[in-house]
């Protein structure tokens, strides 16, 4: 038999802003053969889901942290036996102290609990008859099919097969599920922002006509020149915000105890909504980027956010944030600060409204803007002037390029 080496599978070192994570799902079971770079498990932190990969070919021999367990940096998650022993002739592996002793995997137990399935009624297809999540899912489907068939017959079953079967008319149903770590983190940060900052919001509106005209006039040429990159609205607001931040550095600063930290760089966070919650990846040194580079960064971040592929460093730092509620139809809202930042710009839905221009009522494509700011550091005059500057730059985009 070939030489065997035991490899420890450990939690990666978390960033300073992340203290712990939760084992979300194991993709491999004890005794299962894996190839190098196979995904072994996912760890959910308050910001991202981290995939843990197999460092070599081998066989999983121990799982020490099961699904739902809280883990910290460098925690031992399990062990992998490396080498040619990862085949059908390999000697039996030692029974681990956790996952194999149970008749079902943690994922299977969780699904069974949610669906009201008795694990004793499930046939296991895993190693040594272990019940997998797929086994429980098949039992759920069988139970639902049986419930539908039984409903057509007159006699009702003595007891329901599924706890989650259709409720009787008038029955008040509740379902309790734990918050994901990301959702819990979002909740905690929002409360923190409300409790620790003297948050106020100022509003204005901007005529989007000039930008829309520019996009119509140069959009095709821009896309051809920059390898298919589309000219969107967000790059204008990122550049306008950077120019406004240069003029009002307090909006780009943070409070650290009794000190004010003025940042000499412009790292702009762009809020992205995903199925798991809101994440804010950061465009680094936005002042040094062209419009197409900003658009490419936004598209890249959005795609990776939806796929859960953002890295921790993608969301660390940031000196100012932009959030666009308009993509969901929001006409006006009050964005909440992203601590420790002192300012956040809220974009909203573009609507055609009657406006008075030179004494005449004309139709204009208008957007409401909102700037939430920390009044401990930023005075009302500064906040209003900052937002007016953004408005002026967006309404006359040439000012952005000329830095006027």
C-alpha positions as a printed Julia matrix, in Angstrom:
404×3 Matrix{Float64}:
   0.0    0.0     0.0
   1.26   3.47   -0.86
   2.5    5.83    1.82
  -0.25   7.65    3.65
  -0.12  11.13    5.08
  -2.7   12.67    7.36
  -3.57  16.24    6.38
  -5.39  18.53    8.77
  -8.24  20.58    7.34
  -8.4   23.89    9.17
 -10.4   27.09    9.08
  -8.49  29.83    7.22
  -7.27  32.87    9.11
 -10.15  35.34    9.22
  -9.72  39.05    8.65
  -9.6   41.29   11.71
 -13.21  42.36   11.14
 -14.45  38.74   11.32
 -14.27  36.9    14.61
 -15.92  33.59   13.74
 -17.95  31.65   11.19
 -20.39  28.77   10.95
 -19.97  25.49    9.08
 -22.7   25.81    6.47
 -22.45  22.49    4.63
 -20.05  19.59    4.17
 -19.91  18.53    0.52
 -17.94  15.39    1.34
 -18.67  12.66    3.87
 -16.3   10.55    5.98
 -14.88   7.75    3.83
 -15.5    9.62    0.6
 -12.74   9.93   -1.98
 -11.75  13.46   -2.98
  -9.51  15.01   -5.59
  -7.19  17.95   -5.1
  -9.12  21.27   -5.21
 -12.5   19.58   -4.61
 -14.7   21.72   -2.37
 -14.85  19.98    1.0
 -17.13  22.36    2.9
 -18.49  25.91    3.06
 -18.03  28.24    6.03
 -20.46  31.13    6.33
 -19.12  34.29    7.93
 -20.87  37.59    8.55
 -19.64  38.83    5.18
 -19.0   35.96    2.76
 -19.2   32.21    2.31
 -15.71  30.68    2.28
 -15.08  27.47    0.35
 -12.55  25.06    1.86
 -10.73  23.02   -0.8
  -8.98  19.68   -0.6
  -5.2   20.29   -0.61
  -4.49  16.88   -2.18
  -6.06  13.66   -3.46
  -7.19  11.41   -0.67
 -10.02  10.22    1.51
 -11.92  12.03    4.25
 -11.25  10.23    7.54
 -12.58  12.64   10.16
 -15.11  15.43   10.44
 -14.6   17.31   13.69
 -16.83  20.32   13.07
 -20.3   19.5    11.8
 -22.83  21.66    9.99
 -24.02  24.46   12.23
 -20.93  24.44   14.43
 -19.28  27.79   15.16
 -15.6   27.96   14.2
 -12.78  30.44   14.63
  -9.54  31.06   12.72
  -7.32  27.99   12.38
  -9.85  25.65   14.03
  -9.39  21.97   13.13
 -12.32  20.96   10.92
 -11.34  17.43    9.97
  -8.63  15.22    8.51
  -7.82  13.92    5.07
  -5.7   10.86    4.37
  -3.52  11.56    1.36
  -2.23   9.01   -1.14
  -3.25   6.09   -3.3
  -5.25   4.65   -0.38
  -8.15   6.74   -1.62
  -9.62   3.81   -3.53
 -11.97   0.92   -2.92
  -9.18  -1.26   -1.51
  -8.27   1.21    1.2
  -8.36  -0.03    4.77
 -11.38   1.07    6.79
 -10.95   4.48    8.34
 -11.26   5.08   12.06
 -14.71   6.09   13.12
 -14.71   9.83   13.86
 -16.0   11.15   17.16
 -18.77  13.2    15.55
 -20.46  12.86   12.21
 -20.14   9.08   11.54
 -21.55   8.06   14.9
 -24.86   9.54   13.86
 -27.18   7.68   11.53
 -27.64  10.78    9.4
 -25.56  13.68    8.2
 -26.17  17.12    9.77
 -27.74  18.35    6.53
 -30.07  15.35    6.52
 -31.08  15.97   10.14
 -31.75  19.63    9.43
 -33.95  18.88    6.41
 -35.79  16.14    8.3
 -36.52  18.51   11.18
 -37.78  21.21    8.82
 -40.04  18.79    6.94
 -41.22  16.74    9.92
 -39.67  13.5     8.67
 -38.89  10.64   11.07
 -35.35   9.51   10.27
 -36.26   5.95   11.25
 -38.46   5.86    8.16
 -35.61   6.79    5.81
 -33.33   4.26    4.12
 -29.73   5.46    4.08
 -27.68   5.19    0.89
 -24.44   6.54    2.34
 -21.48   4.72    3.77
 -22.52   2.08    6.32
 -26.17   2.99    5.73
 -25.68   6.65    6.69
 -28.67   8.81    5.78
 -27.81  11.65    3.38
 -29.68  14.8     2.56
 -30.74  13.28   -0.78
 -32.25  10.3     1.08
 -34.35  12.64    3.21
 -35.37  14.68    0.16
 -36.61  11.51   -1.56
 -38.6   10.64    1.57
 -40.08  14.15    1.6
 -41.21  13.77   -2.01
 -42.66  10.33   -1.27
 -44.52  11.7     1.74
 -45.94  14.59   -0.25
 -47.07  12.26   -3.01
 -48.67   9.97   -0.41
 -50.4   12.94    1.21
 -51.83  14.07   -2.13
 -53.06  10.54   -2.9
 -54.57  10.13    0.56
 -56.35  13.46    0.27
 -58.33  12.09   -2.67
 -59.6    9.2    -0.58
 -62.33   9.6     2.03
 -60.63   8.33    5.17
 -57.93  10.63    6.47
 -54.69   9.11    7.8
 -54.45   8.44   11.51
 -51.6   10.94   11.78
 -50.03  13.27    9.23
 -46.96  12.11    7.39
 -45.57  15.63    7.17
 -45.7   18.28    9.84
 -45.61  20.88    7.04
 -48.65  19.47    5.19
 -51.28  21.95    4.01
 -52.93  23.55    7.07
 -56.64  23.48    7.7
 -58.63  26.53    6.62
 -58.29  29.28    9.19
 -55.24  27.7    10.84
 -52.55  30.25   11.74
 -49.2   28.83   10.66
 -45.77  30.02   11.77
 -42.33  28.87   10.71
 -39.22  29.61   12.77
 -35.79  29.5    11.13
 -32.46  30.79   12.45
 -30.96  33.92   10.93
 -28.05  33.35    8.6
 -24.79  34.77    9.91
 -24.85  37.41    7.15
 -28.38  38.52    8.05
 -27.5   38.62   11.75
 -24.41  40.7    10.95
 -26.46  43.12    8.85
 -28.96  43.49   11.69
 -26.2   44.14   14.24
 -24.46  46.72   12.06
 -27.69  48.6    11.36
 -28.45  48.8    15.07
 -24.87  49.87   15.72
 -25.16  52.64   13.14
 -28.36  53.91   14.74
 -27.0   53.8    18.29
 -23.46  55.09   17.83
 -23.79  57.77   15.14
 -25.74  61.03   15.16
 -27.27  60.17   11.79
 -29.17  62.74    9.75
 -30.24  62.74    6.11
 -30.46  65.55    3.59
 -32.27  65.26    0.25
 -32.05  66.79   -3.22
 -33.05  65.88   -6.75
 -31.06  65.62   -9.94
 -32.02  65.96  -13.61
 -30.82  62.75  -15.23
 -31.46  64.04  -18.77
 -27.84  65.05  -19.53
 -26.45  61.63  -18.52
 -29.16  59.81  -20.44
 -28.41  61.91  -23.53
 -24.7   61.15  -23.19
 -25.38  57.43  -22.85
 -27.57  57.46  -25.98
 -25.0   59.44  -27.94
 -21.85  57.59  -26.9
 -23.09  54.28  -25.48
 -22.39  52.17  -28.59
 -18.99  53.73  -29.19
 -18.11  53.31  -25.51
 -19.04  49.62  -25.63
 -17.0   49.02  -28.8
 -13.98  50.9   -27.47
 -13.97  49.09  -24.13
 -14.56  45.46  -25.13
 -18.3   45.3   -24.55
 -18.45  47.33  -21.31
 -21.75  49.17  -21.04
 -21.9   52.77  -19.89
 -24.15  52.72  -16.83
 -25.35  55.33  -14.35
 -23.3   54.16  -11.39
 -19.91  55.15  -12.84
 -21.11  58.76  -13.13
 -22.17  58.79   -9.49
 -18.93  57.16   -8.34
 -16.86  59.78  -10.17
 -19.13  62.62   -9.02
 -18.89  61.39   -5.42
 -15.1   61.21   -5.59
 -14.89  64.82   -6.83
 -17.28  65.93   -4.07
 -15.27  64.0    -1.46
 -12.14  65.86   -2.52
 -13.88  69.14   -1.76
 -15.45  67.98    1.5
 -12.89  65.63    3.11
 -14.92  65.2     6.31
 -17.42  63.07    4.34
 -14.51  60.78    3.45
 -13.27  60.56    7.05
 -13.95  58.29   10.02
 -14.13  58.79   13.78
 -11.74  56.69   15.87
 -12.33  57.38   19.56
 -11.55  61.05   20.04
  -9.63  61.26   16.76
 -10.75  62.1    13.24
  -9.06  60.02   10.54
  -8.96  61.8     7.19
  -8.38  59.37    4.34
  -6.17  60.48    1.48
  -7.65  57.87   -0.84
 -11.13  57.16   -2.21
 -12.35  53.59   -1.74
 -16.01  53.6    -2.72
 -18.31  50.85   -1.49
 -21.15  49.9    -3.84
 -24.07  48.13   -2.15
 -25.13  44.92   -3.92
 -28.27  42.99   -3.02
 -28.11  39.18   -3.03
 -30.49  36.41   -1.96
 -28.53  36.13    1.29
 -28.58  39.87    2.05
 -26.81  43.11    1.27
 -23.05  43.14    0.71
 -20.82  46.13    0.0
 -17.75  45.36   -2.14
 -15.26  48.21   -2.41
 -13.86  49.87   -5.54
 -10.29  50.75   -4.53
  -8.7   54.06   -5.55
 -11.78  55.04   -7.54
 -10.23  58.44   -8.29
  -7.57  56.74  -10.43
 -10.03  54.67  -12.51
 -11.65  55.44  -15.83
 -15.4   55.13  -16.34
 -15.02  51.74  -18.06
 -12.85  50.41  -15.22
 -15.47  51.44  -12.68
 -18.22  49.78  -14.72
 -16.15  46.6   -15.09
 -15.51  46.48  -11.35
 -19.21  46.87  -10.57
 -20.23  44.13  -13.01
 -17.54  41.8   -11.67
 -18.52  42.39   -8.04
 -22.23  42.0    -8.78
 -21.71  38.68  -10.55
 -19.47  37.28   -7.82
 -21.83  38.53   -5.12
 -24.76  36.65   -6.66
 -22.63  33.49   -6.88
 -21.32  33.88   -3.32
 -17.77  34.19   -4.63
 -16.74  37.51   -3.09
 -13.52  37.36   -1.11
 -13.14  38.89    2.34
 -10.74  41.52    1.07
 -13.32  42.64   -1.52
 -15.48  44.05    1.28
 -12.91  45.34    3.73
 -12.37  49.04    4.26
 -14.21  51.59    2.18
 -14.38  55.31    2.91
 -17.79  56.13    1.42
 -20.75  54.07    0.17
 -23.29  54.4    -2.64
 -26.58  52.48   -2.56
 -29.06  52.36   -5.43
 -32.55  51.55   -4.2
 -33.92  52.72   -7.53
 -33.25  49.34   -9.11
 -36.06  47.99   -6.91
 -38.4   50.9    -7.63
 -37.7   52.99   -4.53
 -38.69  56.62   -5.11
 -37.19  57.95   -1.88
 -35.53  56.38    1.16
 -33.13  57.1     4.0
 -29.92  55.05    3.63
 -28.26  53.9     6.86
 -24.58  54.56    7.47
 -22.07  51.78    6.94
 -19.9   52.1    10.1
 -17.32  53.47   10.59
 -17.96  55.58    7.49
 -19.55  58.99    7.99
 -21.48  59.27    4.73
 -23.63  57.21    2.36
 -25.31  58.35   -0.86
 -28.69  56.91   -1.81
 -29.8   56.81   -5.45
 -33.43  56.22   -6.39
 -35.85  55.55   -9.23
 -35.78  57.82  -12.29
 -39.19  59.27  -13.0
 -40.46  61.77  -15.54
 -41.91  64.74  -13.63
 -43.09  68.25  -14.52
 -40.42  70.82  -13.68
 -40.31  74.59  -14.08
 -37.39  75.59  -16.33
 -36.97  79.26  -17.3
 -40.57  79.91  -16.38
 -41.89  77.03  -18.49
 -43.3   73.69  -17.28
 -41.38  70.91  -18.99
 -41.03  67.16  -18.49
 -37.72  66.08  -16.98
 -36.28  62.69  -16.02
 -35.64  63.26  -12.32
 -34.07  61.24   -9.5
 -34.2   61.96   -5.77
 -30.85  61.76   -3.98
 -30.32  61.22   -0.25
 -27.16  61.73    1.78
 -27.1   60.24    5.26
 -24.23  61.54    7.37
 -22.77  61.45   10.86
 -23.57  64.81   12.43
 -20.83  64.29   15.02
 -18.32  65.07   12.3
 -20.23  66.64    9.41
 -22.23  69.83    9.8
 -25.46  70.37    7.93
 -23.87  73.0     5.69
 -21.16  70.58    4.6
 -23.65  67.78    3.98
 -25.95  69.96    1.89
 -23.03  71.43   -0.05
 -21.65  67.94   -0.72
 -24.97  66.76   -2.12
 -25.39  69.92   -4.22
 -21.92  69.31   -5.66
 -22.88  65.75   -6.66
 -26.05  67.13   -8.25
 -24.15  69.76  -10.25
 -21.59  67.27  -11.49
 -24.21  64.74  -12.58
 -26.31  67.38  -14.33
 -23.25  68.62  -16.23
 -21.07  65.5   -16.74
 -18.31  67.49  -18.48
 -17.49  68.92  -15.05
 -16.55  65.41  -13.89
 -13.97  64.99  -16.63
 -12.67  68.54  -16.26
 -12.76  68.38  -12.44
 -14.66  71.68  -12.3
